[in-house]
Amino acid sequence: MRVTCGGGLWSVSAQATPLLEKAGSGEIEPDRLFVRSAGTRPEPDAGAGPGFVPLSLPVVVAEGTVPLYSTPLEFRLLTGWGDTPGTYEGQIQFTAVVRP
């Protein structure tokens, strides 16, 4: 992810929608989709590895004051035996906030 900001303190958060199987027979909730970046806070392992945070609620993935910022984002998905095989689609919404 690359952020360009002209001034002030800024932050970028991410949140996912449920992943829906294209044939309509399955759904994976966003609490099983995880993200890790330099901006995520280390928390107890929620099942996807250290530093990975579920995307069921907004998660700050980057913040700073510099005008140009770049950081890799890593995603993990936890699947279960009950999940329907197939192609899933969903969205991750990124929200940028600049604070005066």
C-alpha positions in Angstrom: 0.0 0.0 0.0 1.2 3.5 -0.8 -0.1 6.6 0.8 0.5 10.2 -0.3 -0.7 13.0 2.0 0.0 16.7 1.9 0.0 17.4 5.6 -1.0 16.6 9.1 -1.4 13.3 10.9 -3.2 10.7 8.8 -4.4 7.1 9.1 -5.7 4.4 6.8 -8.0 1.7 8.1 -9.4 -1.4 6.4 -12.5 -3.5 6.9 -13.9 -6.5 4.8 -17.3 -7.6 3.7 -18.3 -11.3 3.8 -16.7 -13.4 1.0 -19.5 -14.9 -1.0 -19.1 -18.0 -3.2 -19.9 -17.1 -6.8 -22.4 -20.0 -7.2 -24.3 -18.7 -4.1 -23.7 -21.8 -1.9 -21.2 -20.5 0.6 -20.1 -17.5 2.7 -17.0 -16.8 4.7 -17.4 -14.1 7.4 -14.8 -11.3 7.6 -13.7 -12.4 11.0 -11.8 -15.2 9.2 -10.0 -12.7 6.8 -6.9 -11.2 8.4 -4.4 -8.4 7.6 -0.9 -7.6 8.9 1.1 -4.5 8.2 3.7 -2.3 10.0 0.6 -0.4 11.3 -1.3 -3.3 12.9 -0.8 -3.7 16.6 0.7 -6.9 17.9 -2.1 -8.8 19.7 -2.6 -12.3 20.9 -2.8 -14.7 18.0 -6.4 -14.8 16.8 -5.7 -17.9 14.7 -3.9 -16.6 11.6 -0.4 -16.0 13.2 1.2 -13.2 15.2 0.3 -9.7 14.2 -2.6 -10.7 12.0 -5.8 -8.9 12.9 -9.3 -9.9 11.7 -11.0 -7.5 9.2 -14.5 -7.8 10.8 -14.1 -4.3 12.3 -12.0 -1.4 11.0 -8.3 -2.0 11.5 -5.7 0.7 11.3 -3.1 -0.6 8.7 -1.0 2.6 8.4 -0.6 5.9 10.1 1.9 8.7 10.1 2.8 12.3 9.4 5.2 11.9 6.5 3.9 13.0 3.0 4.8 9.7 1.3 4.4 6.3 3.0 4.7 2.7 1.7 4.1 -0.6 3.5 3.3 -4.1 2.4 0.0 -5.6 3.4 -0.2 -9.3 4.1 -3.6 -11.1 4.1 -4.6 -14.5 5.4 -7.8 -16.4 5.1 -8.8 -19.2 7.6 -10.9 -21.8 5.9 -12.8 -24.7 7.6 -13.9 -28.1 6.6 -17.5 -26.8 6.3 -16.6 -24.2 3.7 -17.9 -24.9 0.2 -15.2 -25.2 -2.4 -15.3 -22.6 -5.1 -14.5 -19.0 -6.1 -15.3 -16.4 -3.5 -15.6 -12.6 -3.9 -15.8 -9.8 -1.4 -14.5 -6.3 -0.8 -12.0 -4.6 1.5 -12.8 -1.0 2.1 -9.9 1.3 2.9 -10.7 4.6 4.6 -8.2 7.4 4.8 -8.5 10.1 7.5 -6.4 13.3 7.8 -6.4 14.9 11.2 -5.8 18.6 11.6 
